[in-house]
Amino acid sequence: MPDNRRAPAKPRHIEDIDKREDIRVRIIGTILEAGDDAAMVDDGTASTEVFLDKEDLEAVEEGERVRIFGRVLPTPDGFEIQGELVQPVDVQEERYKKVRETVTHVQV
């Protein structure tokens, strides 16, 4: 029986996404610009284009912090992300960084 589960969305900073290894990722960033079919998202390490459904694009605003789950799409110049889920986040940036560093160091 085939295994039809999707790959887990790994938490990543944009600068750490590996287009050869990462299939699905989870990023938290700020919407810099929203266009007709994509948004430019910056997480403080880098920025990338995230393709979104029309409804998701209409629901986000420039300057808004969001968490995006999506599929990594390799391109000749790097990668893009096909967004699957967009969630607004209200997180204190410094606290988030501290928790993330702590969790990263604890993982075996």
Secondary structure, 3 states (H helix, E strand, C coil): CCCCCCCCCEECCHHHCCCCCCCEEEEEEEEEEECCCEEEEECCCCEEEEECCHHHHHHCCCCCEEEEEEEEEEECCEEEEEEEEEEECCCCHHHHHHHHHHHHHHCC
